[in-house]
Amino acid sequence: MSKRTGRPTKRTTEVIARILDGLTAGTPMTIICQPDDMPCTSTVYEWMGTDEALSGQVARARDLSGKRF
């Protein structure tokens, strides 16, 4: 059995919800990802590149932000 190495992932349902809530409110991804307890922007884009559902959620959140104003 192999052990996983490296840092534990910051990808949790809470972190994803914070990202989507921020995007829906119109907050840029770079601002959302600034706190130390959040993943860096490039990590979120990597997640999106490998997770079509997450990519769609981000697109919808951004679309909703544009409709709020």
Steps between C-alpha positions, in 0.01 A plus 500: 500500500641841409470805716394832355764767518478874478263747653145406583252647254312817583219382276201456725132569448538805726787643292313438174190669648708803603643527150159473333338743746777751441476472123122535512546820703734631229826453691798417277658158543832664593335672797308189607823300506707751701431370855750243626228240552402515132675333206699710258330607179703263283391207715134588451557520124670158511197359683276650233712347226451152639142537627240592241227536763704753699584688182128526424423618853761773472362609162146517643619697804675751276191523280280567803734774618445684175124476537499647850575852378 
